[in-house]
Amino acid sequence: MATFNFNSSIPVSEGFTFGPRVGSVSFQREDGTVLPEIKTPGLITTTSRGVVPHLSRDHTIKTKAVRWVQLPFESFLDQNPPIPTLQGGPHSLHKFLGYKIDQHLLSLCARDPADGREMPANGKDHVSANCIRGVRKISPVQWTSYIRACKPDVVTALSDTPFTSFPYSQKRIMKSLERSTAWLAQLLRSDAFRTTVLVHMAGAHDERARRVFAESLVERLYGKDLELIKPLRTLDEGLSGYIFDLVPLRTALAAYPQPHSVIPELVKTSLLPLPPRKIRLVHSPASPHEILRLIKDVGIDLFDAPFAQRAADLGIALDFRFPVSTAPPSTNQPCPPSERDHGKRDIGHNIFSPVYAHDHSRLASLFLDAASVHGLPDDHADRRHVCLCAACSPVTPDRCIKHSTLDAFDPRDAPKPNLPYTRAYVHHLLHTHEMSSHTLLAMHNLTVMDQFFSDIRAFLADPDGQSRFCAEVERFHEVYDDRLSILDEARAMWAKVERERGKGRLARERSVGELDVQ
């Protein structure tokens, strides 16, 4: 059986359950493969149809921020049986999707946690999932067979999370708890239990329901229930950690005046009866501000960042750090993000904007590129500010494919490191509808998020970091725009370019021309 260990560097003393903490995840597969340690708080990379959006296999391998990869299985349900289940052999999922066996930890879940669209109701023996061919049903038996065939490193148990019209009745919430508990028990008694198992914390926005579900995990079982999961005595003994999906919570709390203040309390309600030494994951935080709140108030260990990957879709290059920098690095270029009318700074740059058409600086103002620090001593302070993404610090490969004698370029003669791609260049790529623009931005944004978590860990590791963390979180909220207004601005500019350059452009131009003639 694979070995999954979460080690917290902060001792869990009596009474310590919540608050910022640092730790690490170590994972060893059944065949003895040991993955690189994943430090926490840390990043989970989300995927679409099993691949990181905009990134090829080589790009994914080059982006060192990609370590824990989340795979929503529903996107493969357009084929029956799903294609990943047909591969066979050891590490079939890694080989099929192009991930490195010794570098990437693959986590399988049934539904995309960022998808909050309304869905048909789940049944007593199935979950409704969405794929490109419509709605499909996944039963607990099918889910177990998919796990057995794909052999992921980590798997999430099926959960009855309602995505029907709100509000939910008390009866519906209780059904959700009963089904989620029964489906978890069914997974733990199967041979698929040899995989590391995580569970969604059920209960919606109801504090009592969340507490009841958490208590059912640690409740000692007897009789037939105990026989089903033997040698386990409780459901929690078969779990390695707990997952909190924020999208359904936000939907349920939409009528609240300040839902962001309610979410941490609901999460803590679920965690209070549970052992604090297990890993805690959050899906779909809305902003880096929410990530900091959940680290400060709850002690969450791993987060995905769909807002960062969505920003790459919309032409935004992230540019922020924690704690808020009082001064840029000594060799930095003065190109900070814009400030909004309310005085707060954007978390990045909308590269679609015409102000970047002739901006020949690197993507981020708070980071340096590798070429800027080339030649500096290894212990120089500026080396801590380098963005190592393939957009800011591109590296020429050691070999190149020569298609003819004209391709006489020798990579060994190339400058190392290369100069960064500039904002003006990416602006040009975006306005000409080039896919490489989003590739550069995706690699950059994931690296910025990874550095964000690294900065948090370094801050908490300081002797007085724990005591100063709350003040720095408040300062981050005061400086950076938590409304993420830049996303709305970029979305409008992206839509304009999509109309002018995207699919169906010629038909639209012809129709406009015909109207002009008339």
One Martini backbone bead per residue (centre of mass of N, CA, C, O) as a GRO file, in nm:
protein
  518
    1MET     BB    1   0.098   0.035   0.020
    2ALA     BB    2   0.073   0.349   0.018
    3THR     BB    3   0.251   0.645   0.149
    4PHE     BB    4   0.096   0.898   0.358
    5ASN     BB    5   0.247   1.204   0.484
    6PHE     BB    6   0.179   1.440   0.748
    7ASN     BB    7   0.391   1.713   0.855
    8SER     BB    8   0.408   1.916   1.136
    9SER     BB    9   0.611   2.175   1.272
   10ILE     BB   10   0.374   2.219   1.463
   11PRO     BB   11   0.284   2.156   1.763
   12VAL     BB   12   0.013   1.966   1.897
   13SER     BB   13  -0.138   2.095   2.137
   14GLU     BB   14  -0.340   2.156   2.374
   15GLY     BB   15  -0.595   2.331   2.193
   16PHE     BB   16  -0.468   2.295   1.909
   17THR     BB   17  -0.640   2.359   1.583
   18PHE     BB   18  -0.595   2.658   1.502
   19GLY     BB   19  -0.401   2.809   1.262
   20PRO     BB   20  -0.104   2.865   1.156
   21ARG     BB   21   0.082   2.631   0.939
   22VAL     BB   22   0.351   2.407   0.886
   23GLY     BB   23   0.463   2.162   0.629
   24SER     BB   24   0.447   1.815   0.494
   25VAL     BB   25   0.450   1.596   0.205
   26SER     BB   26   0.475   1.243   0.187
   27PHE     BB   27   0.538   1.001  -0.092
   28GLN     BB   28   0.488   0.639  -0.135
   29ARG     BB   29   0.485   0.389  -0.337
   30GLU     BB   30   0.456   0.055  -0.384
   31ASP     BB   31   0.729   0.058  -0.578
   32GLY     BB   32   0.911   0.301  -0.416
   33THR     BB   33   0.831   0.570  -0.508
   34VAL     BB   34   0.963   0.895  -0.442
   35LEU     BB   35   0.844   1.196  -0.377
   36PRO     BB   36   0.859   1.506  -0.356
   37GLU     BB   37   0.826   1.734  -0.134
   38ILE     BB   38   0.531   1.892   0.002
   39LYS     BB   39   0.475   2.206   0.095
   40THR     BB   40   0.322   2.379   0.374
   41PRO     BB   41   0.171   2.584   0.229
   42GLY     BB   42   0.005   2.501  -0.090
   43LEU     BB   43  -0.023   2.379  -0.429
   44ILE     BB   44  -0.292   2.315  -0.654
   45THR     BB   45  -0.342   2.176  -0.972
   46THR     BB   46  -0.553   2.234  -1.224
   47THR     BB   47  -0.774   2.067  -1.465
   48SER     BB   48  -0.844   1.969  -1.817
   49ARG     BB   49  -0.867   1.666  -1.917
   50GLY     BB   50  -0.580   1.623  -1.744
   51VAL     BB   51  -0.477   1.916  -1.816
   52VAL     BB   52  -0.306   2.199  -1.821
   53PRO     BB   53  -0.395   2.484  -1.918
   54HIS     BB   54  -0.188   2.563  -2.209
   55LEU     BB   55  -0.011   2.303  -2.146
   56SER     BB   56   0.232   2.112  -2.213
   57ARG     BB   57   0.435   1.871  -2.121
   58ASP     BB   58   0.692   2.049  -2.108
   59HIS     BB   59   0.570   2.284  -1.950
   60THR     BB   60   0.493   2.123  -1.697
   61ILE     BB   61   0.783   2.028  -1.627
   62LYS     BB   62   0.907   2.323  -1.608
   63THR     BB   63   0.685   2.371  -1.391
   64LYS     BB   64   0.755   2.356  -1.051
   65ALA     BB   65   0.462   2.418  -0.933
   66VAL     BB   66   0.396   2.132  -1.040
   67ARG     BB   67   0.278   1.861  -0.823
   68TRP     BB   68  -0.021   1.879  -0.745
   69VAL     BB   69  -0.275   1.701  -0.927
   70GLN     BB   70  -0.600   1.770  -1.042
   71LEU     BB   71  -0.858   1.516  -1.146
   72PRO     BB   72  -1.142   1.543  -1.314
   73PHE     BB   73  -1.339   1.272  -1.427
   74GLU     BB   74  -1.594   1.383  -1.585
   75SER     BB   75  -1.443   1.456  -1.863
   76PHE     BB   76  -1.436   1.124  -1.941
   77LEU     BB   77  -1.761   1.044  -1.976
   78ASP     BB   78  -1.806   1.050  -2.298
   79GLN     BB   79  -1.690   0.767  -2.256
   80ASN     BB   80  -1.767   0.401  -2.298
   81PRO     BB   81  -1.532   0.364  -2.147
   82PRO     BB   82  -1.309   0.538  -2.002
   83ILE     BB   83  -1.001   0.591  -2.127
   84PRO     BB   84  -0.815   0.568  -1.867
   85THR     BB   85  -0.919   0.260  -1.807
   86LEU     BB   86  -0.756   0.129  -2.078
   87GLN     BB   87  -0.441   0.127  -2.034
   88GLY     BB   88  -0.269   0.009  -1.824
   89GLY     BB   89  -0.049  -0.056  -1.607
   90PRO     BB   90   0.192   0.115  -1.474
   91HIS     BB   91   0.126   0.439  -1.445
   92SER     BB   92  -0.109   0.510  -1.653
   93LEU     BB   93  -0.188   0.806  -1.592
   94HIS     BB   94   0.085   0.938  -1.638
   95LYS     BB   95   0.132   0.836  -1.932
   96PHE     BB   96  -0.131   0.941  -2.066
   97LEU     BB   97  -0.090   1.260  -1.953
   98GLY     BB   98   0.232   1.337  -1.907
   99TYR     BB   99   0.350   1.260  -1.632
  100LYS     BB  100   0.576   1.242  -1.382
  101ILE     BB  101   0.648   0.991  -1.168
  102ASP     BB  102   0.885   1.164  -0.990
  103GLN     BB  103   0.693   1.455  -0.962
  104HIS     BB  104   0.379   1.367  -0.969
  105LEU     BB  105   0.072   1.411  -0.802
  106LEU     BB  106  -0.230   1.225  -0.834
  107SER     BB  107  -0.569   1.350  -0.817
  108LEU     BB  108  -0.896   1.205  -0.772
  109CYS     BB  109  -1.211   1.327  -0.895
  110ALA     BB  110  -1.532   1.355  -1.001
  111ARG     BB  111  -1.553   1.668  -0.971
  112ASP     BB  112  -1.544   1.996  -1.041
  113PRO     BB  113  -1.491   2.230  -0.790
  114ALA     BB  114  -1.545   2.497  -0.989
  115ASP     BB  115  -1.834   2.377  -1.055
  116GLY     BB  116  -2.160   2.556  -0.999
  117ARG     BB  117  -2.367   2.442  -1.162
  118GLU     BB  118  -2.664   2.335  -1.235
  119MET     BB  119  -2.801   2.015  -1.134
  120PRO     BB  120  -2.904   1.725  -1.111
  121ALA     BB  121  -3.004   1.520  -0.891
  122ASN     BB  122  -2.905   1.316  -0.670
  123GLY     BB  123  -2.889   0.989  -0.573
  124LYS     BB  124  -2.872   0.704  -0.375
  125ASP     BB  125  -2.661   0.575  -0.631
  126HIS     BB  126  -2.568   0.879  -0.735
  127VAL     BB  127  -2.378   1.110  -0.935
  128SER     BB  128  -2.381   1.412  -1.094
  129ALA     BB  129  -2.222   1.470  -1.407
  130ASN     BB  130  -2.001   1.664  -1.627
  131CYS     BB  131  -1.986   1.679  -1.984
  132ILE     BB  132  -1.971   1.738  -2.327
  133ARG     BB  133  -2.245   1.529  -2.339
  134GLY     BB  134  -2.335   1.587  -2.049
  135VAL     BB  135  -2.503   1.400  -1.826
  136ARG     BB  136  -2.375   1.188  -1.568
  137LYS     BB  137  -2.344   0.879  -1.390
  138ILE     BB  138  -2.211   0.799  -1.057
  139SER     BB  139  -2.133   0.525  -0.892
  140PRO     BB  140  -1.973   0.367  -0.640
  141VAL     BB  141  -1.891   0.124  -0.815
  142GLN     BB  142  -1.766   0.282  -1.047
  143TRP     BB  143  -1.561   0.445  -0.884
  144THR     BB  144  -1.402   0.200  -0.792
  145SER     BB  145  -1.326   0.100  -1.079
  146TYR     BB  146  -1.170   0.355  -1.165
  147ILE     BB  147  -0.956   0.340  -0.945
  148ARG     BB  148  -0.850   0.056  -1.013
  149ALA     BB  149  -0.761   0.134  -1.311
  150CYS     BB  150  -0.588   0.413  -1.255
  151LYS     BB  151  -0.418   0.451  -0.997
  152PRO     BB  152  -0.404   0.679  -0.803
  153ASP     BB  153  -0.261   0.844  -0.539
  154VAL     BB  154  -0.532   1.010  -0.500
  155VAL     BB  155  -0.864   1.004  -0.345
  156THR     BB  156  -1.207   1.098  -0.373
  157ALA     BB  157  -1.485   1.069  -0.228
  158LEU     BB  158  -1.798   1.045  -0.256
  159SER     BB  159  -2.044   1.319  -0.271
  160ASP     BB  160  -2.353   1.475  -0.160
  161THR     BB  161  -2.365   1.753  -0.348
  162PRO     BB  162  -2.575   2.004  -0.399
  163PHE     BB  163  -2.691   2.152  -0.742
  164THR     BB  164  -2.948   2.282  -0.677
  165SER     BB  165  -3.186   2.468  -0.581
  166PHE     BB  166  -3.206   2.725  -0.373
  167PRO     BB  167  -3.300   2.594  -0.098
  168TYR     BB  168  -3.236   2.354   0.153
  169SER     BB  169  -3.356   2.109   0.314
  170GLN     BB  170  -3.324   1.920   0.590
  171LYS     BB  171  -3.368   1.652   0.444
  172ARG     BB  172  -3.149   1.693   0.225
  173ILE     BB  173  -2.908   1.720   0.415
  174MET     BB  174  -2.936   1.441   0.552
  175LYS     BB  175  -2.900   1.278   0.295
  176SER     BB  176  -2.616   1.376   0.238
  177LEU     BB  177  -2.486   1.249   0.487
  178GLU     BB  178  -2.568   0.952   0.446
  179ARG     BB  179  -2.443   0.910   0.164
  180SER     BB  180  -2.152   0.997   0.222
  181THR     BB  181  -2.102   0.781   0.438
  182ALA     BB  182  -2.172   0.528   0.270
  183TRP     BB  183  -1.966   0.578   0.035
  184LEU     BB  184  -1.716   0.572   0.211
  185ALA     BB  185  -1.749   0.286   0.324
  186GLN     BB  186  -1.745   0.146   0.046
  187LEU     BB  187  -1.454   0.232  -0.023
  188LEU     BB  188  -1.303   0.117   0.237
  189ARG     BB  189  -1.400  -0.198   0.171
  190SER     BB  190  -1.231  -0.188  -0.070
  191ASP     BB  191  -0.947  -0.231  -0.274
  192ALA     BB  192  -0.922   0.090  -0.319
  193PHE     BB  193  -0.802   0.154  -0.025
  194ARG     BB  194  -0.495   0.153  -0.115
  195THR     BB  195  -0.566   0.437  -0.143
  196THR     BB  196  -0.560   0.756  -0.086
  197VAL     BB  197  -0.804   0.919   0.128
  198LEU     BB  198  -1.054   1.162   0.075
  199VAL     BB  199  -1.294   1.412   0.213
  200HIS     BB  200  -1.585   1.564   0.198
  201MET     BB  201  -1.736   1.818   0.380
  202ALA     BB  202  -2.040   1.800   0.491
  203GLY     BB  203  -2.350   2.034   0.529
  204ALA     BB  204  -2.309   2.291   0.410
  205HIS     BB  205  -2.451   2.579   0.592
  206ASP     BB  206  -2.488   2.377   0.835
  207GLU     BB  207  -2.360   2.342   1.141
  208ARG     BB  208  -2.493   2.083   1.248
  209ALA     BB  209  -2.435   1.906   0.999
  210ARG     BB  210  -2.126   1.933   1.007
  211ARG     BB  211  -2.093   1.808   1.287
  212VAL     BB  212  -2.226   1.536   1.234
  213PHE     BB  213  -2.034   1.439   1.012
  214ALA     BB  214  -1.771   1.455   1.173
  215GLU     BB  215  -1.864   1.261   1.403
  216SER     BB  216  -1.911   1.010   1.213
  217LEU     BB  217  -1.603   0.963   1.157
  218VAL     BB  218  -1.520   0.915   1.485
  219GLU     BB  219  -1.717   0.701   1.530
  220ARG     BB  220  -1.775   0.413   1.677
  221LEU     BB  221  -1.811   0.096   1.552
  222TYR     BB  222  -2.068  -0.166   1.518
  223GLY     BB  223  -2.108  -0.461   1.407
  224LYS     BB  224  -2.183  -0.445   1.083
  225ASP     BB  225  -2.026  -0.182   1.038
  226LEU     BB  226  -1.753  -0.298   1.132
  227GLU     BB  227  -1.731  -0.536   0.930
  228LEU     BB  228  -1.714  -0.363   0.664
  229ILE     BB  229  -1.422  -0.202   0.771
  230LYS     BB  230  -1.235  -0.405   0.831
  231PRO     BB  231  -0.993  -0.296   1.069
  232LEU     BB  232  -1.159  -0.064   1.117
  233ARG     BB  233  -1.328   0.156   1.361
  234THR     BB  234  -1.325   0.410   1.177
  235LEU     BB  235  -1.348   0.621   0.916
  236ASP     BB  236  -1.099   0.806   0.985
  237GLU     BB  237  -0.876   0.580   0.966
  238GLY     BB  238  -0.906   0.590   0.630
  239LEU     BB  239  -0.798   0.883   0.643
  240SER     BB  240  -0.583   1.170   0.528
  241GLY     BB  241  -0.823   1.392   0.477
  242TYR     BB  242  -0.970   1.725   0.411
  243ILE     BB  243  -1.243   1.876   0.223
  244PHE     BB  244  -1.316   2.213   0.083
  245ASP     BB  245  -1.589   2.347  -0.089
  246LEU     BB  246  -1.666   2.683  -0.188
  247VAL     BB  247  -1.883   2.704  -0.406
  248PRO     BB  248  -2.139   2.590  -0.253
  249LEU     BB  249  -2.110   2.790  -0.018
  250ARG     BB  250  -2.152   3.054  -0.175
  251THR     BB  251  -2.432   2.984  -0.279
  252ALA     BB  252  -2.564   2.954   0.009
  253LEU     BB  253  -2.435   3.261   0.097
  254ALA     BB  254  -2.545   3.491  -0.097
  255ALA     BB  255  -2.743   3.645   0.122
  256TYR     BB  256  -2.507   3.733   0.268
  257PRO     BB  257  -2.326   4.013   0.347
  258GLN     BB  258  -2.057   3.824   0.471
  259PRO     BB  259  -1.938   3.532   0.362
  260HIS     BB  260  -1.625   3.540   0.428
  261SER     BB  261  -1.685   3.520   0.750
  262VAL     BB  262  -1.839   3.234   0.751
  263ILE     BB  263  -1.659   3.013   0.629
  264PRO     BB  264  -1.447   2.964   0.857
  265GLU     BB  265  -1.663   2.868   1.065
  266LEU     BB  266  -1.760   2.618   0.908
  267VAL     BB  267  -1.487   2.479   0.891
  268LYS     BB  268  -1.440   2.460   1.201
  269THR     BB  269  -1.686   2.287   1.263
  270SER     BB  270  -1.576   2.035   1.106
  271LEU     BB  271  -1.285   2.016   1.265
  272LEU     BB  272  -1.327   1.993   1.574
  273PRO     BB  273  -1.370   1.660   1.595
  274LEU     BB  274  -1.094   1.639   1.457
  275PRO     BB  275  -0.788   1.560   1.379
  276PRO     BB  276  -0.514   1.793   1.337
  277ARG     BB  277  -0.290   1.601   1.169
  278LYS     BB  278  -0.449   1.640   0.917
  279ILE     BB  279  -0.509   1.725   0.610
  280ARG     BB  280  -0.600   2.045   0.447
  281LEU     BB  281  -0.842   2.130   0.193
  282VAL     BB  282  -0.896   2.382  -0.069
  283HIS     BB  283  -1.149   2.480  -0.298
  284SER     BB  284  -1.190   2.775  -0.462
  285PRO     BB  285  -1.058   3.033  -0.411
  286ALA     BB  286  -1.107   3.379  -0.491
  287SER     BB  287  -0.831   3.466  -0.342
  288PRO     BB  288  -0.553   3.556  -0.166
  289HIS     BB  289  -0.718   3.661   0.073
  290GLU     BB  290  -0.865   3.392   0.139
  291ILE     BB  291  -0.616   3.228   0.192
  292LEU     BB  292  -0.512   3.392   0.434
  293ARG     BB  293  -0.760   3.356   0.613
  294LEU     BB  294  -0.748   3.037   0.626
  295ILE     BB  295  -0.469   3.025   0.753
  296LYS     BB  296  -0.523   3.205   1.003
  297ASP     BB  297  -0.807   3.077   1.115
  298VAL     BB  298  -0.752   2.750   1.047
  299GLY     BB  299  -0.515   2.582   0.881
  300ILE     BB  300  -0.454   2.549   0.584
  301ASP     BB  301  -0.253   2.357   0.345
  302LEU     BB  302  -0.424   2.333   0.066
  303PHE     BB  303  -0.447   2.491  -0.266
  304ASP     BB  304  -0.618   2.607  -0.510
  305ALA     BB  305  -0.610   2.841  -0.828
  306PRO     BB  306  -0.840   2.939  -1.046
  307PHE     BB  307  -0.787   3.248  -1.063
  308ALA     BB  308  -0.501   3.224  -1.190
  309GLN     BB  309  -0.584   3.056  -1.444
  310ARG     BB  310  -0.801   3.259  -1.537
  311ALA     BB  311  -0.609   3.497  -1.579
  312ALA     BB  312  -0.463   3.367  -1.820
  313ASP     BB  313  -0.712   3.362  -2.006
  314LEU     BB  314  -0.735   3.705  -1.971
  315GLY     BB  315  -0.434   3.840  -1.968
  316ILE     BB  316  -0.300   3.794  -1.675
  317ALA     BB  317  -0.032   3.915  -1.469
  318LEU     BB  318   0.095   3.837  -1.188
  319ASP     BB  319   0.172   4.088  -0.898
  320PHE     BB  320   0.259   3.948  -0.594
  321ARG     BB  321   0.324   3.960  -0.230
  322PHE     BB  322   0.451   3.795   0.073
  323PRO     BB  323   0.478   4.041   0.208
  324VAL     BB  324   0.442   4.352   0.165
  325SER     BB  325   0.629   4.551  -0.022
  326THR     BB  326   0.831   4.836   0.047
  327ALA     BB  327   1.052   4.739  -0.168
  328PRO     BB  328   1.213   4.688  -0.436
  329PRO     BB  329   1.435   4.556  -0.597
  330SER     BB  330   1.735   4.694  -0.697
  331THR     BB  331   1.685   4.577  -1.018
  332ASN     BB  332   1.420   4.699  -1.071
  333GLN     BB  333   1.129   4.782  -1.247
  334PRO     BB  334   0.896   5.058  -1.279
  335CYS     BB  335   0.596   4.839  -1.301
  336PRO     BB  336   0.331   4.858  -1.150
  337PRO     BB  337   0.036   4.815  -1.066
  338SER     BB  338  -0.263   4.931  -1.060
  339GLU     BB  339  -0.486   5.172  -0.930
  340ARG     BB  340  -0.767   5.226  -0.776
  341ASP     BB  341  -1.003   5.444  -0.663
  342HIS     BB  342  -0.973   5.310  -0.359
  343GLY     BB  343  -0.634   5.259  -0.349
  344LYS     BB  344  -0.599   4.980  -0.468
  345ARG     BB  345  -0.417   4.713  -0.583
  346ASP     BB  346  -0.346   4.514  -0.815
  347ILE     BB  347  -0.253   4.163  -0.872
  348GLY     BB  348  -0.196   4.279  -1.171
  349HIS     BB  349  -0.180   4.257  -1.535
  350ASN     BB  350  -0.347   4.389  -1.815
  351ILE     BB  351  -0.220   4.304  -2.123
  352PHE     BB  352  -0.450   4.417  -2.311
  353SER     BB  353  -0.367   4.684  -2.254
  354PRO     BB  354  -0.234   4.965  -2.420
  355VAL     BB  355  -0.003   5.034  -2.204
  356TYR     BB  356   0.170   4.759  -2.313
  357ALA     BB  357   0.265   4.799  -2.615
  358HIS     BB  358   0.562   4.954  -2.498
  359ASP     BB  359   0.636   4.737  -2.273
  360HIS     BB  360   0.981   4.614  -2.198
  361SER     BB  361   0.909   4.451  -1.955
  362ARG     BB  362   0.849   4.241  -1.738
  363LEU     BB  363   0.572   4.102  -1.596
  364ALA     BB  364   0.704   4.162  -1.310
  365SER     BB  365   0.792   4.393  -1.048
  366LEU     BB  366   0.851   4.186  -0.786
  367PHE     BB  367   1.037   4.050  -1.000
  368LEU     BB  368   1.294   3.874  -1.133
  369ASP     BB  369   1.523   3.779  -1.364
  370ALA     BB  370   1.783   3.574  -1.437
  371ALA     BB  371   1.949   3.784  -1.607
  372SER     BB  372   1.973   4.007  -1.377
  373VAL     BB  373   2.147   3.791  -1.175
  374HIS     BB  374   2.372   3.736  -1.348
  375GLY     BB  375   2.674   3.698  -1.153
  376LEU     BB  376   2.573   3.675  -0.887
  377PRO     BB  377   2.578   3.573  -0.594
  378ASP     BB  378   2.415   3.316  -0.436
  379ASP     BB  379   2.367   3.514  -0.162
  380HIS     BB  380   2.206   3.716  -0.293
  381ALA     BB  381   1.915   3.886  -0.238
  382ASP     BB  382   1.796   3.891  -0.539
  383ARG     BB  383   1.759   3.574  -0.573
  384ARG     BB  384   1.478   3.572  -0.409
  385HIS     BB  385   1.325   3.746  -0.668
  386VAL     BB  386   1.299   3.514  -0.871
  387CYS     BB  387   1.138   3.421  -1.168
  388LEU     BB  388   1.123   3.072  -1.293
  389CYS     BB  389   0.974   3.102  -1.532
  390ALA     BB  390   0.948   3.069  -1.889
  391ALA     BB  391   0.899   3.388  -1.919
  392CYS     BB  392   1.128   3.520  -1.725
  393SER     BB  393   1.332   3.237  -1.739
  394PRO     BB  394   1.448   3.137  -2.006
  395VAL     BB  395   1.557   2.819  -2.155
  396THR     BB  396   1.770   2.661  -2.346
  397PRO     BB  397   1.793   2.381  -2.484
  398ASP     BB  398   2.030   2.131  -2.533
  399ARG     BB  399   1.831   2.053  -2.768
  400CYS     BB  400   1.755   2.034  -3.121
  401ILE     BB  401   1.553   2.011  -3.395
  402LYS     BB  402   1.665   1.899  -3.714
  403HIS     BB  403   1.523   1.941  -4.040
  404SER     BB  404   1.795   2.073  -4.153
  405THR     BB  405   2.084   2.237  -4.256
  406LEU     BB  406   1.963   2.518  -4.164
  407ASP     BB  407   1.964   2.392  -3.864
  408ALA     BB  408   2.258   2.513  -3.707
  409PHE     BB  409   2.175   2.548  -3.429
  410ASP     BB  410   2.343   2.580  -3.113
  411PRO     BB  411   2.253   2.566  -2.785
  412ARG     BB  412   2.544   2.613  -2.660
  413ASP     BB  413   2.545   2.927  -2.778
  414ALA     BB  414   2.342   3.018  -2.591
  415PRO     BB  415   2.214   3.218  -2.373
  416LYS     BB  416   2.274   3.202  -2.006
  417PRO     BB  417   2.025   3.337  -1.952
  418ASN     BB  418   1.754   3.453  -2.086
  419LEU     BB  419   1.551   3.678  -2.181
  420PRO     BB  420   1.260   3.809  -2.125
  421TYR     BB  421   0.942   3.833  -2.170
  422THR     BB  422   0.736   4.083  -2.268
  423ARG     BB  423   0.460   4.276  -2.252
  424ALA     BB  424   0.451   4.359  -2.549
  425TYR     BB  425   0.461   4.072  -2.663
  426VAL     BB  426   0.207   3.961  -2.520
  427HIS     BB  427   0.017   4.174  -2.630
  428HIS     BB  428   0.049   4.087  -2.922
  429LEU     BB  429  -0.047   3.794  -2.887
  430LEU     BB  430  -0.331   3.858  -2.784
  431HIS     BB  431  -0.421   4.041  -3.041
  432THR     BB  432  -0.349   3.776  -3.238
  433HIS     BB  433  -0.447   3.504  -3.109
  434GLU     BB  434  -0.220   3.359  -2.941
  435MET     BB  435  -0.157   3.080  -2.750
  436SER     BB  436   0.124   3.156  -2.617
  437SER     BB  437   0.024   3.371  -2.421
  438HIS     BB  438  -0.120   3.172  -2.218
  439THR     BB  439   0.125   3.003  -2.157
  440LEU     BB  440   0.302   3.219  -2.025
  441LEU     BB  441   0.090   3.302  -1.808
  442ALA     BB  442   0.049   3.028  -1.671
  443MET     BB  443   0.339   2.986  -1.575
  444HIS     BB  444   0.357   3.248  -1.415
  445ASN     BB  445   0.112   3.223  -1.218
  446LEU     BB  446   0.197   2.959  -1.083
  447THR     BB  447   0.469   3.070  -0.977
  448VAL     BB  448   0.354   3.299  -0.804
  449MET     BB  449   0.186   3.115  -0.620
  450ASP     BB  450   0.422   2.947  -0.516
  451GLN     BB  451   0.573   3.193  -0.393
  452PHE     BB  452   0.351   3.277  -0.200
  453PHE     BB  453   0.374   3.020  -0.024
  454SER     BB  454   0.675   3.047   0.036
  455ASP     BB  455   0.650   3.316   0.188
  456ILE     BB  456   0.467   3.212   0.411
  457ARG     BB  457   0.656   2.997   0.523
  458ALA     BB  458   0.893   3.187   0.588
  459PHE     BB  459   0.738   3.368   0.783
  460LEU     BB  460   0.645   3.138   0.988
  461ALA     BB  461   0.950   3.044   1.053
  462ASP     BB  462   0.984   3.264   1.216
  463PRO     BB  463   0.995   3.333   1.544
  464ASP     BB  464   0.766   3.590   1.492
  465GLY     BB  465   0.556   3.506   1.267
  466GLN     BB  466   0.294   3.431   1.414
  467SER     BB  467   0.248   3.716   1.552
  468ARG     BB  468   0.267   3.884   1.259
  469PHE     BB  469   0.059   3.765   1.055
  470CYS     BB  470  -0.206   3.922   1.097
  471ALA     BB  471  -0.094   4.203   1.020
  472GLU     BB  472  -0.008   4.123   0.726
  473VAL     BB  473  -0.285   4.043   0.626
  474GLU     BB  474  -0.415   4.321   0.662
  475ARG     BB  475  -0.217   4.467   0.474
  476PHE     BB  476  -0.291   4.315   0.219
  477HIS     BB  477  -0.589   4.414   0.217
  478GLU     BB  478  -0.511   4.724   0.197
  479VAL     BB  479  -0.347   4.705  -0.084
  480TYR     BB  480  -0.527   4.484  -0.217
  481ASP     BB  481  -0.769   4.391  -0.439
  482ASP     BB  482  -1.053   4.191  -0.343
  483ARG     BB  483  -1.242   4.220  -0.610
  484LEU     BB  484  -1.101   4.179  -0.882
  485SER     BB  485  -1.140   4.400  -1.119
  486ILE     BB  486  -0.943   4.300  -1.342
  487LEU     BB  487  -1.121   4.067  -1.450
  488ASP     BB  488  -1.346   4.239  -1.579
  489GLU     BB  489  -1.168   4.406  -1.764
  490ALA     BB  490  -1.035   4.165  -1.918
  491ARG     BB  491  -1.294   4.029  -2.021
  492ALA     BB  492  -1.376   4.257  -2.217
  493MET     BB  493  -1.115   4.252  -2.391
  494TRP     BB  494  -1.127   3.956  -2.469
  495ALA     BB  495  -1.403   3.967  -2.617
  496LYS     BB  496  -1.314   4.162  -2.838
  497VAL     BB  497  -1.090   3.983  -2.960
  498GLU     BB  498  -1.269   3.736  -3.011
  499ARG     BB  499  -1.449   3.877  -3.223
  500GLU     BB  500  -1.205   3.966  -3.418
  501ARG     BB  501  -1.028   3.662  -3.403
  502GLY     BB  502  -1.216   3.441  -3.372
  503LYS     BB  503  -1.451   3.232  -3.403
  504GLY     BB  504  -1.643   3.359  -3.678
  505ARG     BB  505  -1.524   3.622  -3.803
  506LEU     BB  506  -1.599   3.615  -4.109
  507ALA     BB  507  -1.905   3.607  -4.070
  508ARG     BB  508  -1.924   3.875  -3.918
  509GLU     BB  509  -1.797   4.053  -4.139
  510ARG     BB  510  -2.004   3.993  -4.361
  511SER     BB  511  -2.254   4.096  -4.209
  512VAL     BB  512  -2.149   4.384  -4.177
  513GLY     BB  513  -2.107   4.442  -4.481
  514GLU     BB  514  -2.403   4.404  -4.566
  515LEU     BB  515  -2.513   4.633  -4.389
  516ASP     BB  516  -2.345   4.862  -4.517
  517VAL     BB  517  -2.461   4.834  -4.805
  518GLN     BB  518  -2.763   4.882  -4.709
   0.00000   0.00000   0.00000
